[in-house]
Amino acid sequence: MPVPINSAEMSSTDDNQEKWTGRAREVLVNALSLTGTHYQYGGNSPQSGFDCSGFVSYVFKQATSLTLPHSALAISQLGVSVPKSELKPGDLVFFNTLKATFSHVGIYMGNNRFIHSPSNGGGVRVDNMQDSYWIKRFNGAQRIDQLSH
């Protein structure tokens, strides 16, 4: 089930919300602006729709000028591996959704939430990584070096 988000959460600095800073904030604000954009296999723009890696690649290109490959598996080879317990906003999270390792990618937002373009559900949305579906399918996380604080 999608997790509702509001603009107050984006700037919250209480203990429950990790602070979004610098490039990670640019990535997340850009990603959130695309909420609801429809899913399209192979899609890589708001006009055509997005698949998961097309969404992540588009967001990173717009927010940071970094060019990422259009493949969750290829993206998983970039940056530095991060343990789940050390995730920070802007990290990339990977899941096995097609009976293949690293077949789905999203962008971690903090508080166990991530934004992604799932094929099931119609469009870009925020989900909770603690939902049973995602817990069973989590494969790992990567931090893109250029986003490090």
ZAMAR-525435 format. One record per atom (N, C-alpha, C): residue number from 1; atom name; x, y, z. Coordinates in pm, 1 decimal, padded with zeros to 6 digits. Each point is the difference from the previous one (the first is absolute). Layout:
% ZAMAR-525435
  num  atomo      east     north        up
  NUM     CA         X         Y         Z
...
END
This chain:
% ZAMAR-525435
  num  atomo      east     north        up
    1      N   00084.7  -00118.8   00000.0
    1     CA  -00084.7   00118.8   00000.0
    1      C   00088.8   00124.5   00000.0
    2      N  -00027.5   00095.6  -00089.8
    2     CA   00080.5   00122.7  -00005.5
    2      C  -00005.3   00076.9   00131.6
    3      N   00108.2   00067.2   00030.8
    3     CA   00010.7   00079.2   00121.5
    3      C  -00026.3   00145.1  -00034.0
    4      N  -00099.8   00063.9   00064.4
    4     CA  -00024.9   00140.8  -00030.1
    4      C   00118.3   00087.2   00041.8
    5      N   00022.3   00104.5  -00073.7
    5     CA   00108.4   00093.9   00032.1
    5      C  -00054.1   00140.4  -00018.3
    6      N   00046.0   00089.9   00083.0
    6     CA  -00040.5   00138.6  -00017.6
    6      C   00122.7   00089.3   00004.4
    7      N  -00015.7   00123.1  -00043.7
    7     CA   00114.7   00090.6  -00010.3
    7      C   00062.3   00030.0   00136.0
    8      N  -00077.6  -00004.4   00107.2
    8     CA   00057.3   00025.3   00132.0
    8      C   00102.8  -00106.6   00035.8
    9      N  -00022.0  -00124.3  -00044.5
    9     CA   00095.6  -00106.6   00028.2
    9      C   00133.7   00025.5  -00067.3
   10      N  -00001.9   00065.5  -00114.5
   10     CA   00122.2   00023.0  -00075.1
   10      C   00096.5   00091.0   00074.9
   11      N  -00051.1   00090.9   00081.5
   11     CA   00088.6   00092.5   00069.9
   11      C   00005.6  -00026.4   00150.2
   12      N  -00064.5  -00106.6   00044.7
   12     CA  -00002.4  -00032.4   00142.1
   12      C   00140.5  -00027.2   00052.5
   13      N   00027.6   00048.9   00121.3
   13     CA   00131.0  -00025.3   00060.6
   13      C  -00014.0  -00069.6   00134.2
   14      N  -00117.9  -00059.6   00028.3
   14     CA  -00014.4  -00068.4   00128.0
   14      C   00079.4  -00130.7  -00000.1
   15      N   00005.1  -00065.7   00114.8
   15     CA   00080.8  -00120.9   00016.0
   15      C  -00045.8  -00114.5  -00089.5
   16      N  -00124.3   00001.0  -00042.1
   16     CA  -00051.9  -00109.8  -00081.0
   16      C   00028.5   00016.0  -00148.6
   17      N   00042.8   00115.6  -00043.0
   17     CA   00024.6   00024.3  -00142.5
   17      C   00147.9   00031.0  -00021.3
   18      N   00064.0  -00084.2  -00083.5
   18     CA   00139.6   00027.8  -00031.4
   18      C   00005.5   00126.1  -00085.3
   19      N   00102.1   00079.0   00022.0
   19     CA   00013.2   00126.5  -00071.8
   19      C   00047.1  -00024.7  -00142.9
   20      N  -00065.6   00062.1  -00093.3
   20     CA   00040.0  -00008.6  -00140.0
   20      C   00089.1   00119.4  -00028.3
   21      N   00121.5  -00025.0  -00045.4
   21     CA   00091.3   00109.7  -00025.8
   21      C   00059.7  -00009.9  -00139.6
   22      N   00045.7   00113.8  -00049.0
   22     CA   00076.0   00006.0  -00123.9
   22      C  -00063.2  -00072.0  -00116.7
   23      N   00083.4  -00077.6  -00068.7
   23     CA  -00044.2  -00069.3  -00120.5
   23      C  -00107.6  -00103.8   00028.6
   24      N   00006.3  -00065.2   00116.3
   24     CA  -00103.1  -00097.7   00033.6
   24      C  -00136.6   00067.7   00004.0
   25      N  -00005.1   00121.2   00053.5
   25     CA  -00126.6   00073.7   00003.0
   25      C  -00047.6   00030.1  -00141.8
   26      N   00091.1   00041.5  -00086.9
   26     CA  -00037.1   00027.2  -00139.2
   26      C  -00058.0  -00124.9  -00066.2
   27      N   00064.4  -00114.4   00025.1
   27     CA  -00047.4  -00125.9  -00056.9
   27      C  -00140.4  -00030.7   00050.4
   28      N  -00021.7   00011.1   00130.6
   28     CA  -00128.4  -00037.3   00057.5
   28      C  -00112.6   00095.9  -00038.0
   29      N   00028.9   00128.4  -00002.4
   29     CA  -00102.7   00097.2  -00040.7
   29      C  -00038.7  -00024.6  -00145.7
   30      N   00100.3  -00025.0  -00085.1
   30     CA  -00026.0  -00029.8  -00140.7
   30      C  -00083.6  -00127.5  -00011.9
   31      N   00037.8  -00104.5   00075.5
   31     CA  -00073.3  -00126.5  -00004.5
   31      C  -00144.9   00019.0   00043.9
   32      N  -00020.3   00072.3   00109.6
   32     CA  -00135.5   00021.3   00051.6
   32      C  -00086.1   00080.0  -00097.7
   33      N   00062.6   00086.9  -00078.1
   33     CA  -00077.3   00079.6  -00096.3
   33      C  -00059.0  -00087.6  -00110.4
   34      N   00050.0  -00122.7  -00012.8
   34     CA  -00046.1  -00091.6  -00104.3
   34      C  -00101.0  -00102.4   00051.5
   35      N  -00039.8   00013.2   00126.7
   35     CA  -00097.3  -00092.0   00058.1
   35      C  -00124.3  -00007.4  -00089.3
   36      N  -00042.4  -00123.3  -00026.5
   36     CA  -00118.4  -00021.5  -00082.0
   36      C   00029.0  -00021.0  -00147.4
   37      N   00121.9   00033.2  -00047.1
   37     CA   00034.2  -00023.0  -00140.2
   37      C  -00017.3  -00148.5  -00028.3
   38      N  -00067.5  -00033.1  -00109.6
   38     CA  -00037.2  -00139.0  -00025.7
   38      C   00120.0  -00089.6  -00032.5
   39      N  -00019.2  -00129.9   00024.4
   39     CA   00101.9  -00099.8  -00029.8
   39      C  -00003.7  -00033.1  -00148.3
   40      N   00118.5  -00012.0  -00057.1
   40     CA   00013.4  -00045.6  -00139.1
   40      C   00129.4  -00078.7  -00010.9
   41      N  -00009.4  -00125.7  -00038.4
   41     CA   00120.7  -00080.6  -00016.1
   41      C   00092.5   00067.6  -00100.5
   42      N   00126.2   00019.6   00039.2
   42     CA   00097.4   00066.5  -00086.4
   42      C  -00010.3   00151.2   00002.3
   43      N  -00099.6   00054.8   00072.6
   43     CA  -00021.3   00144.0   00003.8
   43      C   00107.4   00072.7   00077.6
   44      N   00032.6   00121.9  -00047.4
   44     CA   00106.7   00075.9   00065.5
   44      C  -00026.2   00149.6   00003.2
   45      N  -00127.8   00040.6  -00009.4
   45     CA  -00033.3   00141.9   00008.9
   45      C  -00141.6   00015.6   00054.7
   46      N  -00032.1   00118.4   00052.4
   46     CA  -00136.0   00022.2   00048.7
   46      C  -00103.6  -00013.7  -00112.2
   47      N   00039.6   00032.6  -00121.8
   47     CA  -00092.7  -00008.5  -00112.6
   47      C  -00030.1  -00144.8  -00038.0
   48      N   00103.3  -00084.8  -00002.3
   48     CA  -00019.4  -00139.4  -00040.4
   48      C  -00041.3  -00088.2   00116.8
   49      N   00023.8   00047.0   00122.0
   49     CA  -00015.7  -00082.7   00118.7
   49      C   00134.7  -00059.2   00035.8
   50      N   00006.0  -00069.0   00112.7
   50     CA   00126.8  -00053.3   00050.3
   50      C  -00011.0  -00146.6   00035.4
   51      N   00109.0  -00074.4  -00023.5
   51     CA   00018.9  -00124.4   00072.4
   51      C   00091.7   00036.5   00116.9
   52      N   00034.5  -00096.1   00083.7
   52     CA   00073.0   00034.9   00122.8
   52      C   00135.0   00063.7  -00028.8
   53      N   00078.7  -00059.9  -00088.4
   53     CA   00133.5   00054.9  -00025.4
   53      C  -00006.8   00126.7  -00083.5
   54      N  -00099.6   00010.3  -00086.6
   54     CA  -00018.5   00123.8  -00075.8
   54      C  -00032.6   00116.3   00091.9
   55      N  -00080.7  -00026.0   00102.4
   55     CA  -00034.9   00101.3   00099.4
   55      C   00124.5   00045.8   00076.2
   56      N   00075.7  -00095.6   00053.5
   56     CA   00120.9   00033.8   00077.7
   56      C   00099.9   00074.4  -00087.8
   57      N   00021.9  -00048.5  -00120.5
   57     CA   00095.1   00065.7  -00092.2
   57      C  -00043.4   00142.2  -00032.2
   58      N  -00128.9   00018.6  -00027.7
   58     CA  -00052.0   00132.6  -00032.3
   58      C   00018.6   00096.1   00117.5
   59      N  -00036.8  -00044.7   00119.5
   59     CA   00010.7   00085.4   00118.8
   59      C   00144.7   00040.9   00024.0
   60      N   00091.3  -00094.3  -00006.4
   60     CA   00141.0   00032.1   00024.1
   60      C   00054.8   00093.0  -00106.6
   61      N  -00039.9  -00018.1  -00124.6
   61     CA   00047.3   00087.8  -00108.1
   61      C  -00051.3   00142.6   00022.9
   62      N  -00127.2   00013.5   00033.5
   62     CA  -00059.1   00132.2   00021.1
   62      C   00056.9   00069.6   00123.0
   63      N   00017.5  -00074.1   00108.5
   63     CA   00039.1   00060.4   00128.3
   63      C   00150.4   00015.5   00016.8
   64      N   00079.6  -00086.3  -00064.9
   64     CA   00144.1   00000.7   00027.3
   64      C   00085.4   00001.2  -00126.1
   65      N  -00061.3  -00010.6  -00116.8
   65     CA   00070.7  -00010.5  -00128.1
   65      C   00077.9  -00130.0  -00015.2
   66      N  -00020.8  -00096.2   00090.3
   66     CA   00063.8  -00130.7  -00012.8
   66      C  -00079.9  -00086.5  -00096.7
   67      N   00069.3  -00071.5  -00085.3
   67     CA  -00066.2  -00091.4  -00092.3
   67      C   00013.7  -00141.7   00054.1
   68      N  -00113.3  -00060.9   00031.5
   68     CA  -00002.1  -00137.7   00049.6
   68      C  -00051.7  -00090.4  -00111.2
   69      N   00039.3  -00126.8   00000.3
   69     CA  -00049.7  -00092.4  -00101.6
   69      C  -00149.2  -00027.5   00016.7
   70      N  -00063.7  -00046.1  -00106.1
   70     CA  -00142.6  -00032.7   00004.3
   70      C  -00015.9  -00149.5   00024.9
   71      N   00044.8  -00041.9   00117.3
   71     CA  -00010.9  -00140.0   00042.7
   71      C   00024.8  -00004.4   00149.5
   72      N  -00094.0  -00058.2   00075.2
   72     CA   00018.3  -00008.8   00145.8
   72      C   00127.7  -00076.8   00033.0
   73      N   00026.3  -00108.9  -00071.4
   73     CA   00120.5  -00078.3   00026.4
   73      C   00125.6   00082.8  -00025.2
   74      N   00004.0   00074.2  -00110.6
   74     CA   00117.2   00083.6  -00030.4
   74      C   00016.7   00111.8   00103.0
   75      N  -00109.9   00060.9   00043.2
   75     CA   00006.8   00105.4   00101.8
   75      C   00053.9  -00057.3   00131.0
   76      N  -00034.6  -00125.6   00029.3
   76     CA   00044.3  -00061.1   00125.7
   76      C   00151.3  -00016.7   00007.3
   77      N   00068.4   00012.3  -00112.8
   77     CA   00145.6  -00013.7  -00004.4
   77      C   00071.2   00132.1   00029.3
   78      N  -00075.2   00109.2   00010.0
   78     CA   00057.5   00132.7   00021.6
   78      C   00007.1   00033.4   00148.0
   79      N   00086.4   00092.6   00033.6
   79     CA   00005.8   00051.5   00136.4
   79      C   00056.7  -00099.7   00099.0
   80      N  -00043.8   00014.5   00123.9
   80     CA   00051.0  -00078.3   00112.0
   80      C  -00116.8  -00073.5   00065.4
   81      N   00018.5  -00128.3   00028.9
   81     CA  -00104.0  -00076.0   00070.0
   81      C  -00022.0   00056.4   00139.6
   82      N  -00126.3   00003.4   00041.3
   82     CA  -00036.9   00055.8   00129.9
   82      C  -00086.3  -00101.8   00074.4
   83      N   00032.7  -00031.0   00125.5
   83     CA  -00087.3  -00088.2   00078.0
   83      C  -00136.4   00066.3   00021.9
   84      N  -00103.7  -00080.3   00007.8
   84     CA  -00135.1   00052.3   00019.1
   84      C  -00008.4   00090.1   00122.9
   85      N   00074.8  -00033.8   00103.1
   85     CA  -00002.8   00077.6   00124.1
   85      C   00064.7   00137.4  -00013.0
   86      N   00072.7   00024.0  -00109.8
   86     CA   00069.6   00127.3  -00018.0
   86      C  -00053.1   00080.7  -00118.7
   87      N  -00118.4  -00034.0  -00046.7
   87     CA  -00057.8   00072.7  -00113.0
   87      C  -00019.9   00147.4   00032.2
   88      N   00026.1   00083.7  -00100.3
   88     CA  -00023.8   00143.6   00009.7
   88      C  -00086.4   00041.9  -00118.2
   89      N  -00077.2   00108.5   00016.5
   89     CA  -00078.6   00049.8  -00112.3
   89      C   00088.2   00021.3  -00122.7
   90      N  -00051.7  -00044.6  -00114.1
   90     CA   00073.2   00010.1  -00125.8
   90      C   00069.5  -00127.9  -00039.6
   91      N   00015.4  -00094.8   00094.2
   91     CA   00058.3  -00129.9  -00034.4
   91      C  -00096.7  -00075.7  -00090.7
   92      N   00054.1  -00090.8  -00077.3
   92     CA  -00081.4  -00082.6  -00088.7
   92      C  -00024.4  -00134.2   00066.9
   93      N  -00124.4  -00045.9  -00003.0
   93     CA  -00036.6  -00128.0   00060.3
   93      C  -00046.0  -00094.2  -00111.5
   94      N   00038.7  -00127.8   00014.5
   94     CA  -00023.3  -00098.8  -00105.2
   94      C  -00079.6  -00118.7   00053.3
   95      N  -00081.4  -00054.9  -00088.9
   95     CA  -00090.1  -00108.5   00036.8
   95      C  -00003.5  -00105.2  -00110.6
   96      N  -00035.7  -00121.2   00040.3
   96     CA  -00020.2  -00109.8  -00093.0
   96      C  -00149.8  -00012.2  -00023.7
   97      N  -00047.9   00060.6  -00108.8
   97     CA  -00143.4  -00003.2  -00028.7
   97      C  -00034.0  -00085.8  -00121.2
   98      N   00099.5  -00044.0  -00073.3
   98     CA  -00024.1  -00079.8  -00121.0
   98      C   00073.8  -00133.7   00007.4
   99      N   00014.7  -00052.5   00122.1
   99     CA   00076.6  -00122.4   00021.8
   99      C   00141.3   00013.8  -00053.7
  100      N   00053.1   00122.5   00010.0
  100     CA   00136.5   00029.8  -00040.0
  100      C   00055.9   00105.4   00094.5
  101      N   00120.9  -00023.2   00048.2
  101     CA   00064.3   00093.9   00091.4
  101      C   00012.7   00137.3  -00065.0
  102      N  -00020.5   00103.8   00078.2
  102     CA   00011.4   00138.7  -00044.7
  102      C  -00087.8   00028.7  -00122.9
  103      N  -00123.9  -00047.9   00003.0
  103     CA  -00090.0   00023.3  -00113.2
  103      C  -00088.6   00122.5   00019.7
  104      N   00005.8   00062.7   00117.9
  104     CA  -00080.0   00120.8   00024.6
  104      C   00082.9   00097.0   00083.4
  105      N  -00012.2   00129.9  -00029.0
  105     CA   00076.0   00102.0   00071.8
  105      C  -00091.2   00116.5   00037.0
  106      N   00027.9   00059.6   00115.3
  106     CA  -00069.2   00120.2   00044.5
  106      C   00097.8   00089.4   00074.7
  107      N  -00048.2   00115.0   00043.5
  107     CA   00082.8   00097.9   00069.6
  107      C  -00048.1   00009.1   00145.0
  108      N   00093.0  -00024.0   00093.3
  108     CA  -00032.8   00002.9   00141.7
  108      C  -00025.7   00143.5   00045.6
  109      N  -00106.1   00019.0   00082.1
  109     CA  -00039.0   00132.3   00046.2
  109      C   00025.1   00022.4   00148.2
  110      N   00024.9  -00105.4   00075.2
  110     CA   00008.5   00009.4   00145.5
  110      C  -00120.9  -00066.7   00062.9
  111      N   00009.1  -00034.6   00126.4
  111     CA  -00110.8  -00061.1   00073.9
  111      C  -00058.1  -00122.5  -00069.8
  112      N   00086.5  -00081.1  -00059.7
  112     CA  -00039.7  -00123.5  -00068.9
  112      C  -00089.8   00023.7  -00121.1
  113      N  -00000.9   00120.3  -00053.2
  113     CA  -00081.3   00029.6  -00117.8
  113      C   00089.8   00014.5  -00122.4
  114      N  -00053.7  -00037.8  -00115.6
  114     CA   00071.9   00019.5  -00124.9
  114      C  -00099.1   00036.5  -00109.4
  115      N   00049.1   00071.0  -00100.5
  115     CA  -00082.6   00040.4  -00113.2
  115      C   00048.8  -00076.3  -00121.9
  116      N  -00096.2  -00047.6  -00079.8
  116     CA   00034.4  -00085.5  -00113.1
  116      C  -00114.6  -00001.8  -00100.4
  117      N   00025.5  -00064.0  -00113.3
  117     CA  -00101.9  -00017.5  -00102.4
  117      C  -00029.9  -00149.4  -00013.3
  118      N  -00097.9  -00048.5   00076.6
  118     CA  -00032.4  -00142.4  -00004.4
  118      C  -00090.7  -00033.6  -00117.4
  119      N   00017.6  -00118.7  -00055.5
  119     CA  -00087.9  -00040.8  -00109.5
  119      C  -00139.1  -00029.3   00052.7
  120      N  -00007.5  -00040.1   00126.3
  120     CA  -00127.6  -00030.1   00061.3
  120      C  -00046.1   00123.0   00077.9
  121      N  -00100.9   00067.4  -00046.4
  121     CA  -00049.9   00113.5   00075.2
  121      C  -00011.3   00126.1  -00082.8
  122      N   00050.7  -00002.0  -00120.3
  122     CA  -00030.4   00105.1  -00092.8
  122      C   00089.2   00121.0  -00008.1
  123      N   00081.7   00030.0   00099.9
  123     CA   00080.9   00120.4  -00012.5
  123      C   00098.6   00019.2   00112.5
  124      N   00081.6   00103.5  -00015.3
  124     CA   00102.2   00033.0   00099.6
  124      C  -00068.0   00024.3   00134.1
  125      N   00052.2  -00064.7   00103.2
  125     CA  -00058.7   00014.3   00133.1
  125      C   00103.2  -00028.2   00107.9
  126      N  -00036.2   00033.8   00123.4
  126     CA   00081.1  -00026.9   00118.2
  126      C  -00056.9  -00124.7   00068.0
  127      N   00089.8  -00093.3   00034.3
  127     CA  -00040.2  -00120.5   00072.5
  127      C   00087.4  -00016.4   00123.2
  128      N  -00047.4  -00085.3   00091.4
  128     CA   00073.1  -00029.3   00122.5
  128      C   00078.9  -00129.4  -00018.3
  129      N   00131.0   00006.2   00023.1
  129     CA   00085.2  -00118.1  -00014.4
  129      C  -00030.3  -00106.0   00104.8
  130      N  -00077.6   00034.6   00104.3
  130     CA  -00036.0  -00096.2   00103.9
  130      C  -00123.8  -00081.0  -00037.1
  131      N  -00067.1   00035.9  -00110.5
  131     CA  -00112.0  -00081.4  -00045.8
  131      C   00052.7  -00138.7  -00033.7
  132      N  -00078.1  -00102.8   00028.4
  132     CA   00048.8  -00137.3  -00017.0
  132      C   00047.6  -00027.4  -00142.3
  133      N  -00065.3   00056.0  -00099.8
  133     CA   00041.0  -00021.8  -00138.8
  133      C   00144.7   00044.9  -00021.7
  134      N   00032.9   00120.0   00048.1
  134     CA   00133.3   00056.3  -00023.4
  134      C   00105.1  -00064.0   00089.7
  135      N  -00034.5  -00033.2   00124.5
  135     CA   00096.4  -00064.0   00090.9
  135      C   00052.7  -00129.4  -00062.0
  136      N  -00090.4  -00079.6  -00056.2
  136     CA   00039.1  -00129.4  -00056.8
  136      C   00085.2   00014.3  -00125.4
  137      N  -00007.0   00114.1  -00065.6
  137     CA   00066.2   00016.3  -00128.5
  137      C   00122.1   00092.4   00000.5
  138      N   00031.4   00057.9   00115.9
  138     CA   00113.8   00092.7   00007.9
  138      C   00130.0  -00071.9  -00035.5
  139      N   00079.1   00059.0  -00091.6
  139     CA   00127.5  -00057.6  -00043.7
  139      C   00121.7   00076.6   00048.5
  140      N  -00015.1   00128.3   00029.8
  140     CA   00114.2   00079.7   00040.9
  140      C  -00018.1   00145.4  -00037.0
  141      N   00103.2   00078.7   00029.2
  141     CA  -00005.3   00144.2  -00024.9
  141      C   00136.6   00050.0  -00043.8
  142      N  -00003.1   00104.9  -00077.5
  142     CA   00122.0   00064.3  -00048.1
  142      C  -00009.7   00149.3   00027.4
  143      N   00112.9   00059.2   00032.9
  143     CA   00009.4   00145.0   00014.8
  143      C   00084.6   00050.7  -00115.3
  144      N  -00056.8   00090.7  -00077.6
  144     CA   00073.7   00059.4  -00109.5
  144      C   00097.5   00101.1   00060.3
  145      N   00127.8  -00021.9  -00021.8
  145     CA   00106.2   00079.2   00063.7
  145      C  -00022.6   00149.5  -00008.5
  146      N  -00046.0   00048.6  -00113.5
  146     CA  -00014.8   00143.1  -00021.1
  146      C  -00107.6   00060.8   00088.4
  147      N  -00082.8  -00081.8   00064.8
  147     CA  -00103.2   00052.9   00090.1
  147      C   00047.2   00006.6   00144.6
  148      N   00114.2  -00059.3   00029.6
  148     CA   00048.1  -00003.2   00138.5
  148      C   00016.3   00142.2   00052.2
  149      N  -00026.2   00015.7   00127.2
  149     CA   00006.4   00132.2   00062.2
  149      C   00141.9   00031.4   00041.9
END
